[in-house]
Amino acid sequence: MSPRQVPKNSKELTVLAEKAGFILSRQRGSHMIFYHEKGVRLTIPHHGTKILHPKIVKSILKDIESVST
C-alpha cells in the first residue's frame, strides 16, 4: 500500500495493526479487539470488504500511529 493510499476496509486495517505489533485478543460479534504490549486496546469492526466510515478509519489509524512513535 502506498503512503498516500488510505485503507478503507477492516481487512486492510487489520494488516496494519498486526504490522504495528497488535495481537488479536478476542472477537465479539463483528468487533475484533486487539491489544498491544504497551497496554493499548484497539477495536476494529469486521464487516468483510464493506467500506468503513472515514471517521472510524481515522480514529483507528490514530491509535495505530500512537504506538509506533
TORKOL-305349 format. One record per atom (N, C-alpha, C, O, CB): residue in one letter; x, y, z. Coordinates in steps of 0.05 Angstrom, whole numbers, plus 5000, padded with zeros to 4 digits. Each point is the difference from the previous one (the first is absolute). Glycine has a CB too. Layout:
N
aXYZ ...
This chain:
69
m501749775000 m498350235000 m501850255000 m501850025016 m494549735008 s503250434958 s501650244999 s499350195023 s497849985012 s502449984938 p501650225057 p499650175023 p497550184997 p498850095020 p506149914988 r494450064968 r497750184995 r497349855000 r497950135003 r505250174971 q497049455023 q497549844999 q499149945028 q501449895016 q500049914940 v496150275050 v498849965026 v498549745000 v498449954982 v501350555026 p500749335012 p498549755002 p497050065003 p499350205014 p504749565005 k494350084969 k497250065001 k498349775012 k497750055007 k503050234954 n500449485042 n498449795012 n501449875023 n502450065005 n495549864951 s500749915058 s501249895025 s502349814995 s501849985016 s493750055004 k504649844957 k502249834994 k502650154997 k502149925011 k494849774966 e503150545010 e502350164997 e501050125026 e502450015006 e496150104948 l499549975063 l500750115027 l501249785018 l501850055016 l494650294979 t502649425002 t501049775016 t502949954993 t501649955018 t493849854985 v505350204972 v502849964991 v501850215012 v502249945010 v496149854948 l500850475041 l501650215011 l500449975031 l502250055010 l496250264953 a499549625050 a500149965029 a502049785008 a501550035019 a493750134985 e504749624981 e501849785006 e502950074994 e501849915015 e494549774975 k504150484990 k502850094994 k501050185022 k502450015004 k496749954947 a499150195062 a500850195021 a500449855027 a500950135019 a496650234957 g501949395025 g500549855024 g497549935016 g500249895022 g504150334979 f493349844989 f497549935014 f499549704996 f500549894978 f497750585015 i500749415027 i499349714999 i497049975005 i498950125019 i505749754998 l494149974966 l497149955003 l499649855026 l500949785003 l498450224947 s499250135068 s499549885026 s497449844999 s499849775010 s502650605013 r495549754966 r497449874999 r498250134979 r500750214989 r499749665060 q497450014946 q498050124982 q497349955012 q499349785008 q503650144952 r495550295040 r497349985010 r498250114978 r499950244995 r501549815054 g497149784939 g498350084978 g501750094976 g501749854991 g494750285041 s503150114960 s501650114977 s502250185008 s501250144983 s494749834990 h504950035053 h502150175009 h502449845009 h499849825017 h496850524998 m505749724972 m502549865007 m501550185019 m500550244994 m499749524961 i500650135068 i501450155020 i503049925001 i500649775004 i495150275023 f506050164968 f502949954999 f501250145024 f499150215010 f500949764940 y502249915060 y501650135022 y502950024991 y501049844985 y495949985050 h504450394975 h502950044995 h501449975027 h498850045021 h500350274940 e503449615038 e501549965025 e500350255016 e500749995024 e501749654953 k497250605011 k500150255015 k497450065015 k499850205014 k503449974952 g494949655032 g497550035014 g497850144985 g498050085011 g504749935029 v497650024934 v498150144983 v498049794989 v500849804989 v502550574999 r494149705014 r498049824989 r498950134975 r499650244998 r499249585048 l500750024934 l499050094974 l497749824991 l500249765000 l504450414987 t493249965006 t497649854991 t499550074971 t499850234992 t498249775054 i501949794937 i499550034972 i497449864993 i499849765004 i505250274985 p493050115000 p497649874991 p500549834976 p501250104980 p496050285039 h502049374981 h500649824978 h497549944984 h498249855009 h505649945017 h496050344951 h497649964982 h500949924972 h498950094980 h498650255047 g504549494972 g501049904975 g501350224984 g501850135010 g494649534990 t502850364975 t501250214982 t498450254999 t500450174983 t501549464991 k496150405044 k498450245001 k501750245008 k501749985018 k494349754994 i503750494974 i501650245005 i499150135026 i497650045004 i503050034946 l501349995067 l499450125026 l499850304998 l501150124981 l501249505042 h496350504996 h499750295000 h502750135004 h501649905016 h493750065002 p505350264968 p502650135002 p500850085029 p502449995006 p496950174947 k498849925063 k500650075028 k501049765016 k501750035017 k494950344980 i502349404998 i500849755014 i502849934991 i501749935016 i493649914987 v505250184971 v502749944989 v502150195012 v502149915008 v495849914949 k501450435044 k501950205011 k500649955030 k502350025008 k495950324959 s499849585048 s500449945028 s501849765004 s501750005017 s493750204993 i504149594974 i501649765003 i502950054991 i501949915014 i494149814977 l504450444988 l502750064991 l501550175021 l502449975004 l496150014948 k500050205062 k501250165021 k501049825023 k502150055010 k494850334977 d501549425020 d500849825021 d502449834992 d501849955017 d493550034999 i504849944959 i502349844990 i502550175001 i502249905007 i494749824964 e502950535020 e502350174999 e501050085028 e502450055003 e496050134953 s499849835064 s500850075027 s501949795012 s501750075017 s493950174989 v504249524985 v501749785010 v502750014985 v502049935011 v494049795001 s503950354963 s502450004983 s502150215008 s502449964996 s494749874967 t502050395049 t501850225006 t501249975028 t501650165009 t495950134961 
